[in-house]
Amino acid sequence: MADRLTRVLGGPETRRLRERIRERMARGLPLTGSLSLPSVSPDERAAIDQLLGRKASAGVSVSVPLGKLDELLRTSGIWPDGLASAVVALTGAVVVRSDAAAAAETGWAQALEPLADLASRREELSSWHAGLVSSGLIRRLAGNAGVAALLVEQLCHVLDQLPAEPEQVSSFAARVLGSAHRLDDGLPLTTLVLGGAREIGGAPDGAGASWRRMVWASVGLLRDELSSVVLTVGLPGDPTSGTGRALAAWQESGQPVVLTLRQLLTDPPRFEVDGLVVSVCENRSLVGTAAEHLGSACAPLVCSSGQPGAAVLLLLTKLVAGGARLRYHGDFDWYGIRIANFLHRHCPWEPWQFTAADYTGAVAAHNGSVLSGTAVAPVWDALLGEAMSRENKQVEEEVVFEALISDLCTEP
C-alpha cells in the first residue's frame, strides 16, 4: 500500500502539491476546497491529472479539489486513511503551529512561574520582575523554555540568598551554585542576578566594571579586592593588625590613606570606637583639603568617592559595628541625593550640614547652577527635596568646604 501511495503521490512531480497540503495542515486549516498550483510544468500537470483521474488539462496553473483527492485515496484503496494521513506517511509528522505555539507559551509560563513567586515574596523585586518579563530578556538569553526553567531556578536560588554577609562573588557562587565561575561577567545568569541585586541593594542605574562591583557590594558580594578602595584621613587604628597599625601611623602624621578591599577583608583593623563621630563626604578633594588645613587635628573622615563601592561600604559597616556614629554630606544635586539615599539604605547616618536649612543657606551664599536630571526625594529630610525643587539650584560640596573643614577640626 505504501509503495502504491509513493508512486501516485510521492514522486517529484507532486512535490509542490505535497508541500502545499502540508502547509495547510501546519496552519490548522481543513483539507477542503480547492488548492491552486501556479506556473506548473507539463510533468506536474500530467501527474496531478492522472492522480485525479481526469482528462489532460491546460493552462499556466492547475486546480486540485482536496475533498475529491481525499475521497479518491480512500475509495481506491491507495490509502484508506485519507489525504492527511497520506501526507504524514510521505513527509513525516505535521505540527500544527498554533498548537505548538500554545504549548510553547505554556512551557514559558511554567518556566517563569518561580520568578513570579519570588517577586510576590520580595516586594522590592516586584517592579524589576514586571520589567524583566515585559522586556523578554529571559527569552532572549535562554532561547527556549527548557533552558529558561533552569536559568530561572538558579536565579531564584541566588536572589533568595541576598543580601549576604560580605563574601567574594566566586566563593558565594561556589557555595550556592556549585562552581566559582557561575557568576562570572557576561554569563546569562550573571546578567539576570545583577538586575535583581541592583533592586535588592538599591543601587542606581549604571554600566561598566566599577558599577557592577558596586552592585555586587550593595548585596554583600565582593568582586575585586584590589581595585576597590576607600580614601580616608584621621581614622583611628589599633595595634592588633597591620592595617590598624598603619592607620594609627597615618592618623598621627595627618596624612590621607587609601585602603584596599583586600586589606579590609584579610587584615581588618579592629574598630572599638563607641560613640566616635565619623564624617563621610562625597568628593575626594575634601579629604585632601582637610589634611592640608588640619593635619593630625582632622577628625575621622571617609570619602565615598561618588557612588560608594565595596571597600567604602565594608569600611563604614565595620565602623558602625564598632560603635561609630556616621554623619554624611554630599553634593546638593539630584545625583548626590541618590548617592546619599543609597548609602542610607546600607549604613545609618545623620545629616552633616545636609538638611533643607543648610541647602537654602548655601544657595543664598553661592547661587549655584541650575539643577539637572530627575528629582529624587531625600529619605532623611523631605523638606530638603522640596527646597531643591523650589530653588532649582545645585550646590557642589566643594563650594562649602570651608564650613565642613572647620567642623572637622579636633583642636580648639
Secondary structure, DSSP 8 states (H G I E B T S, - for coil): -HHHHHHHHSSGGGHHHHHHHHHHHHTT--S-SEEEE-S--HHHHHHHHHHHT-----SS-EEEEHHHHHHHHHHTSS-TT-HHHHHHHHH-----HHHHHHHHHHHHHHHHHHHHHHHHH-GGGHHHHHHHHHHTHHHHHHSSHHHHHHHHHHHHHHHTT-S-SSEEHHHHHHHHHS-TTTT-TT-HHHHHHHHHHHHHHT--S--SHHHHHHHHHHTTEE--TTT-EEEEES----TTSHHHHHHHHHHHHT--EEEEHHHHHHS------TT-EEEEES-HHHHHHHHHHHGGGB--EEE--SS--HHHHHHHHHHHHTT-EEEE---BSHHHHHHHHHHHHHS-EEESS-SHHHHHHHHHHH---B--S-----TT-HHHHHHHHHH-B-B-GGGGHHHHHHTTB---
